[in-house]
């Protein structure tokens, strides 16, 4: 079984030289393997694009990014609570018993 990287190398070599045997020589494999990999790749090129779970909200996100010039925050968060938690964390790290090591509480 060929890895994804090996299959991509085989397809690239085939497109470069245009023959199964030439690509097989470049990739150190057989011409039959090159043919199998190339045909498998060509059969999947016409596959429809898979829908993503975020497709339904992509327009909304684009509108919000444009409206806020890229500064999107969590809804309802003022940042005040986060700042106090961060400050408390900093204070707990700077307090110690004088040996220079942080004390986590």
C-alpha positions in Angstrom: 0.0 0.0 0.0 1.4 3.4 -1.0 1.2 6.4 1.3 -0.5 9.6 0.3 2.9 11.2 -0.4 4.0 8.3 -2.6 0.7 8.4 -4.6 1.1 12.2 -5.1 4.7 11.6 -6.2 3.5 8.9 -8.7 0.8 11.2 -10.1 3.2 14.1 -10.4 5.8 11.9 -12.2 3.2 10.5 -14.5 2.0 14.0 -15.5 5.6 15.1 -16.0 6.8 12.3 -18.3 3.4 11.1 -19.7 4.0 7.3 -19.5 3.4 4.7 -16.9 6.8 3.1 -17.3 8.7 6.4 -17.1 6.9 7.4 -13.9 7.5 3.9 -12.5 11.2 4.3 -13.1 11.3 7.7 -11.4 9.3 6.5 -8.4 11.0 3.0 -8.1 7.8 1.1 -8.5 6.1 -0.9 -11.3 4.2 0.4 -14.2 1.1 -1.5 -13.1 1.2 0.4 -9.7 1.5 3.7 -11.5 -1.5 2.9 -13.8 -3.6 1.8 -10.8 -2.7 5.0 -8.8 -3.3 7.3 -11.8 -6.6 5.7 -12.7 -7.8 5.9 -9.1 -6.9 9.6 -8.9 -8.6 10.4 -12.2 -11.8 8.6 -11.1 -12.1 10.8 -8.0 -11.4 14.1 -9.7 -15.1 14.5 -10.7 -16.4 13.9 -7.1 -18.7 16.7 -5.8 -17.4 18.9 -3.0 -18.5 17.8 0.4 -20.6 20.3 2.4 -19.0 21.6 5.6 -20.8 22.1 8.9 -19.9 25.9 8.7 -21.4 26.5 5.3 -24.7 27.7 6.7 -23.0 30.5 8.7 -20.2 31.6 6.4 -22.1 34.6 5.1 -22.9 35.7 8.6 -19.3 35.4 9.7 -18.2 37.4 6.6 -20.7 40.2 7.4 -19.5 40.4 11.0 -15.8 40.5 10.0 -16.6 43.3 7.5 -18.7 45.2 10.1 -16.2 44.9 12.9 -13.1 45.2 10.7 -11.9 41.8 11.9 -12.3 42.4 15.6 -14.7 39.7 16.7 -15.2 38.9 20.4 -17.4 36.5 22.3 -21.0 37.8 22.5 -21.7 39.4 25.8 -18.2 39.3 27.1 -16.8 42.7 28.2 -13.4 41.4 28.8 -13.5 42.7 32.4 -13.8 39.3 34.0 -11.1 37.9 31.9 -8.8 40.8 32.8 -9.3 40.2 36.5 -8.7 36.5 36.2 -5.5 37.2 34.3 -4.4 39.7 36.9 -5.1 37.3 39.7 -3.1 34.7 37.9 -0.2 37.1 37.5 -0.2 38.0 41.2 -0.2 34.4 42.2 2.8 33.7 40.0 4.8 36.7 41.4 4.1 35.9 45.0 6.6 33.5 46.4 8.7 32.6 49.4 11.7 34.7 48.3 13.5 31.9 46.4 12.5 33.3 43.0 10.1 30.4 42.2 6.5 31.0 41.4 3.9 29.6 43.8 0.7 28.3 42.2 -2.4 28.5 44.3 
